[in-house]
């Protein structure tokens, strides 16, 4: 067994150990609004519920290890004292991952990740309509744990109102853990599906996905492709070139001249094997 003094290794390495060892962790999909009314949406896995009376949740947007800067969610929560915490189910996990991209201030992550903004009842930030449970909260305290990169900022939230999709309830009105199908975060690019186990999603750190909003409307409104599928498609930086699409079509003539439903079905099959590039080429064949 190795023994480590946290002060003797880099913050980045310690961060990796902590996230991989303390896992899986629930995800606070936090919706906030800045002082000018611009929405922001971002996931955080330093999160849990800490009290039922009063109902209190705490999540922590840590200072970035690279660059030692703060996140928009922290800045918004401090400015407006309001946040909506949405839970993350498996069927929305790829869209959630896309929203974690470091988009500039003012970019609407709801639009980039293809989520629906749902008006809240008692706070200003929007709810994520696709989330099976949404908590409208007031921020009662923000505790700064340090000033260096990697330092946490505990946002203490009191739940003012919660919303539960009836489809995740059992016959007694309790939340059915199989129906809600929650997803948790682990180390590196790993997640855990509560009812099945670990799976991997490449984390969008070094590049910005073009977003679901950049996907042609015919594809966005597909009856075949799911929100997760659109999240995967929106996580690429650009469309394949016309030359690459044409070459793919010549090598795969079975995909030419397909009606929309069949084209989307073949694209979905590629997405199921994580072959996003081929999925895009099928979708773009004329």
N, C-alpha and C positions, 0 to 999 in steps of 0.2 A: 504494500500500500504506500502510495506517495503522500506526503504531508506538505501543505502549501501555506505559506504566510501571504495573505492577500496583498500586503504592502510590497511584496517582493516579485510580483508578476505584473504585466501590463493590465490596464483596465479592460481592454478588449478581450484578453485571454480569460480573465476572471469572469467577465460578462458571459462568455461562452460556457464556462463551467457551471455557473449559476443557473442559466437557462436550460441546460441539458440535464442537470441533476434535479432541479425543482420543477418537475413536469409530470403530467400535463397541467397547464394552467388555464382557467376560464378566460374568455376574451370579452373585454368591455369594448363594444363597438360604439364609440362616443361621437355623438352629434352635438356640435356647438355652433355658435353664431358670434361673429365679431361685432364690435361697437357700431359698425355701419350696416349691419344686417346681412352680411355675407355668410352663407352656410359653410360648415366644414365637417368632414366625416373621417374618422381614423380609428383603427383598432389598437388596443393595448392589452397586453397579457399580464402586467403587474396589476392584478385586480381580484377582488373578492367581496363578499357580503360580510359585514361585521356586527350587525345588530338588527333585531326585529322590532324593537320598541324603544326608541324610534327606529324605523327602517333605514339603515345606513349602509352605503357601499363606498369603497375606496378604490381608486385606480391611480396609477402613477405614470404620467408622461415624463420619462427620464430625460435629462439633458443628453444630447447626442454625444457619443464618444468621439466621433469624428467632427471636429470643429467646435465642440462645446457650445452649441446653440440650443435654444428652446423651441418647442413645437407649438404650432398654431393652436392646438387644442388647449394647452396650458395657458397661453396668452388670452384666448377667448374666455376660458372659464374664470380667470382672474378678473377680466373686464366686465363680464355680464352676470357672473354668479349663477349660471344655469347650464344644464347639460342633460341630454337624453342618452341613457345607456341601453343599447340594443343587444340582445343575445344573438349568437351566430349559430345557425343550423348548417348541416352539411350541404344542403341544396343551394346555399348562397356563399360558400366559402371561397370560391375562386374570385367572385366579385369583391368580397371583403379584402382578399389579398391585393387585388388591383388597387383598391382605395388607399392602401398603405404606401403607395408610391409617393415620393417627395415632390408633389406638385407645388408650384409657386403659390404664394399668398393670393387669395381671391379666386383661385380655380375651384369650381364646385365638384367635389369628389362624388356627390350623388350622381351627377351627370356622367362623370368619367367612368364610374363603375356600373352604371346602368340601374341604380336603385331609385325607388319612388319616394319622393319627399311627401310625408304625411304630416299635416298640421297637428301640433300638440294642443292639449287642452289648457294647461296651466303654465307652460313655459314657452319661450320663443323658439328654441331650436327645433328642427323638424325631427320626426320619428322616421325610422326605416320601415316602410310598409311591409317589406318582405321578411322582416324579423318576426319570429313567433312570439316574442315577449319584449316589451319596450317599457322602460322606466323613466318617467319624467322626474327630474331631480333639481333641487336647489343646492348650490355649492355653499356649504357652511364653513369650510376652512380649507386652506391650502398650506401644507407643511413642506417647506423646502429642506431637503436633507443635505445639501451641499451646493457648491458653486463650480465644481469641476465636471468635466465630461463623464457621463454615466451616473451622475447624482439624480436620485429620484425626487419627485415633487408629488406628495400625496394629496390628491383632490378628494376631500371628504364630501360625500353627497347624501343628502336626505331625500328619500323617495317620497314624492308628493302624490304621484298617481302611477299605476301600472296598467298595461294593456296586454291581454293574453288572447292569442288566436284560439278559438274554440276547437279547432282541428287537432290541437295537441293535448286536449283534455281527455281523461278517461270517463267511464260512466258515473263516477262519483264526483266529478268536477275537479279532480286533482290533475296536475301535469303528468302525463305519461312519458317516462324517460325515453321510451323507444320512439314514440311519435314526434317528440321535440327534436330528437336526433342532433344533439349538441356537438360542437367541435371545440377542441381545446388546443392550446399552443404548446410546443415542446422546443427543444434546442435546434439550432440551425434552420433548415427549411422544413422541419417536421411538424406535423399536426397530429392530433389524435381524434378519431371519431369515436364518441363515447360508446357506441354499441358494437364497434368492430375493431378498433385499434389504430395503429399509426399509418399515416400516409404522408407523402411529400409534395410540397408546392414550391417551386423555385421562387425565392423572395425577390421582388422588384426593387433592388437597391441602387444599382449603378446606372440603370436606364429608366426612362419613363415610358410606360405603355401608352399607346395612342388613345386608349379609352374606349368604352362601349359607345360613347357618343359619336365616335368617328366611324363606326360600322354602318354600312349602308342600311337604310330603313327596311328594305326587303328581308335582310338577314336579322336585324334586331327584332322584327315582328314575327319571326319564324314560329310555326306551330310545332316544330321538331326540336329546335335548339333551346336548351334551358338557360337560366341565368348563369349557372356555372360555365356552360359552354361559351356564352357571350363574354364572361369574364376572362376565359382563356384566350379567346380571339382578340379581346381588347388589350391584352397584356403584351402584344408585340409592338415594336417601335414604328413599324411601317408595313404597308402591304407588300406582298411579293411583286417583283417587277413583271410587266407584261411579257417580257421575253421568257422569264422563268415559268410563268403560267402557260404560255404557248408550248414550251418544251415539255412541260408536264403533261399537257393535253395530247401531244403527239405520242408520248410514251405510254399514255393511258387512255386510248380512244374510247374505252367503255364509259368514261365520265362525260363525254361530249354529247350535247343535245338532250340532256336530261331535263325533265320538268322540275320545278322548284323543290317539291317535297322529296323527291329521290335524291336531288343534289344535296339537300340539307341532311338527309339520312346518311349518305356516304361521308359527309363532312363530320357528322357526329361520331361515326365509327372511328375516324382518324383521331378525333379529340379523345376518345375513350382510351386510346393507346398513347396519348400525350404527343401525338404528331401534329402539332398546330400548323406547321408550315404546309403540309399536304392538305389539311382541312381548308386552309385559306385558298390554296390553288384550285381545289375542287369548286369552292364557292364562287371563284372569280372566272372560271371557264365560261366562255360565251357559247 
